[in-house]
Amino acid sequence: MLYAAATLFFWNHSFNSAIAQSTFTILNDGFNGSVTQSVVSGGNFMSGNSAGADRPQSTAFAFSGSGSFGVSNNTETVETEFSTAGMCSPQMTFKLASWSIGSSTNGADNGDFVLVEISPDGGNTFYPTLEVNGNSNAYWGYGATGVASTAYDGDNNQVNFQPGGGGLRTTDGMSTITVTNLPISRRVMVRITLDNSSNSELWTMDDWVVTGTTVPTLTTTGGYTCGTGSVALSANTNLCGVTPIISWFATSTGGATIQSSSVTSSTYTTPSISTTTTYYAQENVMVGMDVTTANSNSTATNRGLTFDVYSTFTLNSVDIRFRKSSNTVGVITGVIQNSSGTTLHTFTANAAGNNGTIAIVTANVNYTLAPGTNYRIVLSARTNVDRLYTTNGIAAASHFGYGAITGMPMKIIITSTTGM
């Protein structure tokens, strides 16, 4: 008897994805004399050690590195924006210390606080998520073992943490601040507000880190038919909150799409087959920072994105927000570089519009990258374009700068076979 069957083979072509899930860092700001991946409203960068009269005394203001960010007798904010699209289980953490300056009788009072707010839409709406409060001049260093941790839940009721009393705190000094379950969005913004009311009180924060895990790979399930007939093939994925477009092809590269839909589970029924036939499923998702809005710009070239590649993938395109300086169609030139700055690929995009127009163009890249770290997409030249736009505080090592990565293809080879 003759059977037609579907057997499965696959390779992975994904951005920020690997066959085995692993944790990677999106943001890491150490506040060593400046901010590198965030924006501060004021405050001070602290270095060295506290004085003998301070509490904790003769202790480093930094948890690691050479410095930390500090606020005394003021209300200041630290903000950053990043994308969590294309990752699972994103979370953030930072180290916190409370100091008594100049004596042993000061510290954080009941009205002093550190508030963490999360926005899933680039700052349009902030949700208070976690707050650490002082208590009767409480102070502690980074060696205190208290942990303030909660999951983001998108409501207006933050979870509050407070030491049980004043003075030196050890087990309930909240030195580790963590928010899990960050929203999956191309424009997550985090705002941390540090507030106290005396020059003798000091908050310091250090080692602000945002991490996530790589998304699972696309999986497939085959089928068979007795004799000549159609075979139902399926492709399934779980991108942790992101819905991809799953497309089906009859060729391994190029060719027309024979079926495409925005789903996490796709079934394709082949035409009637009686001999070995190969079909291909491809998964595309949008990752990287969204550039539909912007509040910062630069007239410089040599700006762009940096990113890591966890397994071989083809970068389809990059979105660029720009402003025209002429009524004549402009040209934006970009290059892909490796971590040493060597150019691997060059691409161009036409920038249409009249003088002064602010618009977005999708630049087709279509370049395949092997696994590696600190790749760069740099906008190296432009004509009739005078500005490139971004959002203040863009943070991630995988998506900082001007643009948004818009392609994440993942191909699965699905082979139909015949046999007795």
Summary of the structure (lengths in Angstrom):
residues: 420
radius of gyration: 25.9
end to end distance: 5.6
largest distance: 91.1
contacts: 1500
relative contact order: 0.21
helix: 0%
strand: 55%
